[in-house]
Amino acid sequence: MINNPSYSGRDPNVPDRDLPPVTVTTVESMEYVAPIKRIAWGAVFAGVVLAIGIQVLLNLLGAGIGASTIDPLRGDTPNAEVLGISAALWWILSGLIALFVGGWSGARSKLPAGQ
């Protein structure tokens, strides 16, 4: 109907009145915008692996430091309560550091979102 040269843009069933003319706009091309994927599972798994790796390394470091404080020959060993509290605090602190680094790297990763 639009390609018909005799089409005036008016409805033939409506009597001629002071109606504004109809303008027809043709669109040559439209750009398609893909929807944004909000989660990249590869980045999430990379962050988890990094967090677990950092947690293991920091726990090994803490175990090494704790083992170096024990000296059975001199008898200058901290008691079990102090050693246990220190180990618990180190475990919590190293866990928080590992979770922060893993979450930060997963959020900042530029891995594709499974397209």
N, C-alpha and C positions, 0 to 999 in steps of 0.2 A: 504494500500500500504506500510505503514511503517512496519507493522508486518510481511510482506512477507519476509522470509529468503533469497529469491533469489534477492531481491531488492538491487542494488548496489549503489544507490544514484545518478545515472547518467540518464539523459533523453535518452531513446532509439532512439529518432528521431535525436539526435545530434551525429555526428560522433565522434569517440574517438579521442580526442586531449589531450593536456596537461591541463586538467581542474582540478581545486582543488577538492578534495573529499568533498562530502556533509556530514556535521555532523548533526545528529538529536539529539536534546536535548528534553528529556521528563521532564515535570514538575510534580512532585509528588503531591504537594498541593500548593494552592495559598491562601494567607491571604487576606480576603476581608476587606477593610477599608471603613467604612461608611462615607458618606459626612458630613462635619461639618455644623451643623445648627448654623447660626450666630446670631440668636435672640431667647431669651427665654421670651415668653410672660408672663409667671408667674412672672419672675423677674421684668419685666416692670410694671405690675400691682401692685406688692408689693412695688416698689419704688414710684408709684403714691399715694398709700394709705398712705405710710409713710410720704411723702411730705405734703399731705393734713392734716394729724394728727399733724405734727409739726407746720404747718402754723396756725392751729386752736389754739394750745396750746400757741404759741408765741403771737398771737393776743389777747388771753385772758390775758396773762401776761401784755402786753402793755396796755390793757384796765384797768387792775387793777392798774398799776402804774399811768396812766393818771387820773383815778378817785381819787387816793390818793392825788393828787396835788391840788384838789379842796377842799377848806375849806370855806364854806359859812358863818360860824360863825365869823371868824376872818377877812374876807374880803381880805385875802391874796391869791387870786386866780389869776393865770396867765390869760392874755387876750386871746381872742378866736383865734387871729392870731398865737400866739406862740403855743397854744395848737393844732391847726390844722396842723401847719408845723411839729411839733414834732410827731403827729400821722401819718402823711404821710411818714415821714422819717422812723419811726418804722415799718410801714406797708411794705415799700419797703425793708428794711433791713431784716425783718423776712421772707419775701417771698423769698429773695435770699438765706438765710440760709436754708429754708425748701427745695427749689429746689436743692440746692447743696447736702444736705444729702439724699434726695430721689434719685437723679441721681447716687450718689456714691454707695448707697446700691444696687440699681438695677443693676449697672454695675459689682459689686463685688459678686453678688448673685450666688450661685452654684445650682440653681434650674434647673431641666432637661428641655431640649429644646423641649418638646412636642413629644417625640418619641413614 
